[in-house]
Amino acid sequence: MENVHLAPEEEENDLYTGYNDYNPTFDSEDLNNDMGFQQAVKTSYGRRPPMTAKYPGTAIGGRPIGTAYGSRMPIGTAIGRPMTGAVQDGAARPMTAVRAAGYSSSLAKGSAFDPLGQSKGPAPPLETKNDDTPEEKIKIMEKKVNDLIEESCLAHARGDLQQSLEKAKEAGRKERALVRQREQTDTADHINLDLTYSVLFNLANQYANNDMYTEALNTYQVIVKNKMFNNAGRLKVNMANIYFKQKNYTKAIKFYRMALDQISNAHNAMRIKIMQNIGVVFIHMGQYSDAITSFEYIMSESPNIKTGFNLILCYYAIGDRERMKKAFQKLISVPLEIDDEDKNISPNDDPHANMVIEAIKNDKLHQMERERKALAEKYIMTSAKLIAPAIESSFAAGFDWCVDIVKGSQYVELANDLEINKAITYLRQRDFKQAVETLKMFEKKDSRVKSAAATNLSFLYFLEKDYDQADRYAELAMSADRYNPAALINKGNTEFVKEDYEKAAEFYKEALRNDSSCTEGLYNLGLTYKRLGRLEEALDCFHKLHAILRNSAQVMYQLASLYEMLEDPHQAIEWLMQLTSVTPTDAQVLAKLGDLYDNEGDKTQAFQYYYESYRYFPSNISVIEWLGAYYIDTQFCEKAIQYFERATLIQPTQVKWQLMVASCYRRSGNYQKALETYKDIHRKFPENIECLRFLVRLCTDMGLKEVQDYATKLKKVEKMKEIREQRVRSGRESSARSRREGSAGSDSGQSNHGTSAKGERLSVKLKTLPGSNEPYEASNKQEIDASYVDPLGPQIQRPKTAAKKRNEEDDFADEELGDDLLPE
């Protein structure tokens, strides 16, 4: 107490009074007299002896519970000091800490301030995870199963159905192994039912995607019959879908209704979809009344476009006119629930705001809304075209009723399209006058409808070969809408038929600038370049078109034709081979392949394709002629006879085919049959010199008496031929003389030259026929001139090859608007 300095009494207001006072319990000088402390030091290495609780619920014995305030309480233990917080002399003050936090006056010299204990070094490393425990193995297996399910779903999204099924099966095997391991470790109560459900559900789906319906149904049955799976009854919808694909409609309806019974009214959207499926199944079963019941319920609870369309189809099937009208009115009153396009119009010219609005117009939501609107318009247009002929006495009155109803609905812009469809219906009925009158009604309408109607009118007049009217309406369509590619194509077509190919090409190019996907414009541009002789540019056009239309037979043929014109037969053959994979029964293509191989010297391949062409079209004279000549070349005259006989049936007025038949008989040694054939030819064509020559020769060699008669006839015919030739020569000389004199003899010269095509002389070179003075068995190849004058029939020349025919008959595609929807 020597260091204690008491404050004088007069300083009663000193703020620091009492800070130097302390409890004498903490005085270390009295520790020698403290028996409890001395005993603890001697017996327990400084630990106090354990206290025995004498009061229940406390850990302190021999003394009552101390409080932070109040007088000093007696202590019944060896502790010779009061509790912390006790005060002396009844002076109440708050509890204070004996030692300050974070620092102490008893710290050693040089020690740093370290309240967080950072000077002790880094924390000890974490304990390593032990993967050998059963629980850790189970967790790893569960993760593998989940990964396999995810890989299966991703493979299905990529379209790899086989891979998705394999992953689903592997996930099933891993999950069964997991269940067995849990059973072995006595943790079967902790089986992950959600994982089991996911594995089975994914496996059933993959079975169904791979058309393994029996396995899928068995897997779904496993899920449905397990009562531990919640809401498993909904999977009966999937089972019903499988039965529907299998066309087992009775079971499909049964399972749809079972699923409907297990779904509460809270899930109304799900119930509506199941009811719609039930109605579709009834339609496939032909039970339209039951289907109508389902669809009417849906239209009363939650109307939608697809159900309204199906309802119209059912009414149409049973022929109920009035209910068709009511259903059509319900269909056009179904709300689309899409935003108005006008709200996306920028009120000012702010470029930033315009960019934002353009981005909003093209986002996924607006694309979905546009698709929904397009689908609704398609169903409405199809419904109108379907019911228009049925709801009234005539289809025109029915269309007028539909147009009036549509004009009063939210689809008012469809009214004009319905009018155009009315005109197209007239076209299908071959009533061109009514179609033209209907389309002419649009000449005073707005530009879009006016352009569409004028385009169709131009197309109609073009088909009727009234090119002036076609050109007039094409101009009208272009003036109404210069960016209408169909109008530009029709205008180009009118210039094409006028043989103004440069101008036609400009219109086709403009159509392509307005719509780069306009295949008609690209095809017609290629044909135009072909006519202009710009083959490389035409080839480029058709190559581009082939990239768009991969299986177009016309495009492939044009490419083959261009390569042939460019003298590249190998490329032409390659394109024709691709064409045969698209149209394997096209006789002209097969004949063209045979012609190309023949030009290349490959007779075997040429014969194969010519024979295939003849098999599909046995009336092609050029093919028949080639096959007959091929058999004569190969010394199989008997086989050639059947081809020349068919040619005789096709062209009975052509003597050359009958001469070829007789020659084949003669070459094969059947002289009697040859003689009969020549006699038959002489009866039909008594003035044919070649027939008489062979008759004279055959009768001479066979020693027949008719030889003198045939010889006399031969002389007469030869003399008549000389007289005719003299007349022809004199006529030609007189016409030449009159041309030299400058008179109007040119026309007469042309008229004297054979007196039109009917009297022209045919000259067909046929190979491998012996001369008149050769032995019958002669094998040397010569040519004879089988001449015949046909004063009655038209001139018949050797048929052109397929490429030449196609070149002369190149069709260019015309476009027709407003007929892109057909009844379903």
ABEGO torsion letter per residue (X at the ends): XAABBBBBAABAABAABGAABBBAAABAAAAAABAAAAAAAAAAGGBBBBBBBABBGBABBGBBBBBABEBBBBBABABABBBBGBBBGGBBBBBBBABBBGBBAABBBGBBBBAAGAAAEBBBBBBBBBAABAAAAAAAAAAAAAAAAAAAAAAAAAGBAAAAAAAAAAAAAAAAAAAAAAAAAGAAAABBAAAAAAAAAAAAAAAAAAGBAAAAAAAAAAAAABAABBGAAAAAAAAAAAAAAAGBAAAAAAAAAAAAAABBAABAAAAAAAAAAAAAAAAAAGBAAAAAAAAAAAAAABBBAAAAAAAAAAAAAAGBAAAAAAAAAAAAABBAGBBBAAAABBABABAAAAAAAAAAAABAAAAAAAAAAAAAAAAAAAAAAAAAAAABABAAAAAAAAAAAAAABAAAAAAAAAAAAAAAAAAAAGBAAAAAAAAAAAAABBAAAAAAAAAAAAAAAAAAGBAAAAAAAAAAAAAABAABAAAAAAAAAAAAAAGBAAAAAAAAAAAAAABAABAAAAAAAAAAAAAAGBAAAAAAAAAAAAAABAABAAAAAAAAAAAAAAGBAAAAAAAAAAAAAABAABAAAAAAAAAAAAAAGBAAAAAAAAAAAAAABAABAAAAAAAAAAAAAAGBAAAAAAAAAAAAAABAABAAAAAAAAAAAAAAGBAAAAAAAAAAAAAABAABAAAAAAAAAAAAAAGBAAAAAAAAAAAAAAAAAAAAAAAAAAAAAAAAAAAAAGBAAAAAAAAABGGEAAABBBBBBBBGBBBAABBAABABBBBBBBBBBBAABBBBBBBBBAAAAAAAABBBBBBBBGAABBBX
